Amino acid sequence: MSAGAGFGRGRLSRGRLSRAFGWLVCFGFCLAGCQEPVTEFHMVNVRGAGDREDFHQVFSECYYAISPGGRVDVVARRVDPDQATGLTVTQLVHMRTAFRAVPGTTFAEQSMINATVHFAVLDGHGGVCYEGAGFLSTEENARRGLLVGELERAHLDKNRSAGRGGEVFQRVDLTGTYHAVRNRAKVFALLNEMNRLFGPQPDYIPPPRHSDPL
């Protein structure tokens, strides 16, 4: 699959993808003023030292599940029509921790722990998944079935692809906040869809070094 190839039918070029994302950014800011609280992510396309492109996205869906051993899975989804191509663009962010953070007791960070992060962009006929790791905070209201927190400093590289998905980003720096509803069925349905498209998720990738120049 070559860089700049389209997602399935229609062959989305890098220019058309940029226009599509520009429209989604504007739509995201509109939603941000209409919903409270929201799940939102700031994405930086890192093309090289000093060469960055910023996007802000509001996600309309966010779910979480906690395993008996304490592993936390949070999955956010945003689905939008691409007016330029007539395709539907879906974005998925999956954050997974090995254990739950207890504020004030987690070693190295008072309220944040290491998390594996996956960011997929697809249109139903193909897509690209960017993967890496960052730091995640979790605070649960078990009675209400809500989990809130923040993703900090996740650096992601293109790692898996499906169909004729093109290279939407070169490398992604991802940060954001989330407001998730407890729904194990939704979490695993979305994860199964990602795995069906892209294959098994890779092993845990350590967070980046602080000396990373990009």
FENWOTA-V92483 format. One line per field, one symbol per residue. phi: phi as a letter, one per 30 degrees, with the letter a starting at -180 (. if undefined). A space follows every 50 residues. Layout:
phi->???
This chain:
phi->.cdidddidjhddedddddddddddddddddddcbadbcbbcccdcclei cbbcbbbccdbabbbbdedjdccbbcbbbbdcddcidccccbccbbcdad dceibddibdbbbdbdbbbcbabjcllbbcblaabbcbbccddcibbblb cbhccbcdbbbbhcdcddbcbccbblbbbccdadddeddddddddddcie dddecddddddedc
